[in-house]
Amino acid sequence: MPFQDPKQPPKLPLHRAIRYKYAVCTRCGEELDPTSRYYCTYHKQIVLAQTKRNQKKRVKSGKCITCCKLRDVTDRRYADCSSCRKVAVQRKVKLREQRIAAGLCARCGCEKPVGSKYKWCNSCRAKSSGYRRGVKPVTTKQKG
């Protein structure tokens, strides 16, 4: 990539980086959606629709939704390939270990009650016991 002349305006990715730094939508500069790190509500809906559409195309054509490589015949029941699943499992295990080390709930990352001997918070433990009993509890908190 050639060096950029300081007198010229910065390229688009730099604009997006600056917008991200100031916590506004990286596409239009509007206020962020409360559940998004990059987009306003309007652009978040557009990006989610594009992502879902692309994932459906990839699954239909037999490709991994993450890396777009052709999946094995044995992997057809999954939407992603075996190597991407392994990476995802490793990422999830690492995140769980970090949360446990920080004293947070290993499942959702919220703060546990002080002095709790469990790795999960009370709401995650209630959900888990509800699943075991065959009752799906209503969730009240959002994952962030």
KAQUI-V814888 format. One record per helix or strand of 3 or more residues. SS is the DSSP state (@ for helix, = for strand). FROM is the first residue (numbers start at 1). TO is the last residue. If there is no record, write none. Layout:
# KAQUI-V814888
ss->[SS & SS]
from->[FROM & FROM]
to->[TO & TO]
This chain:
# KAQUI-V814888
ss->[@ & @ & @ & @ & @]
from->[12 & 41 & 73 & 82 & 122]
to->[21 & 60 & 75 & 101 & 133]
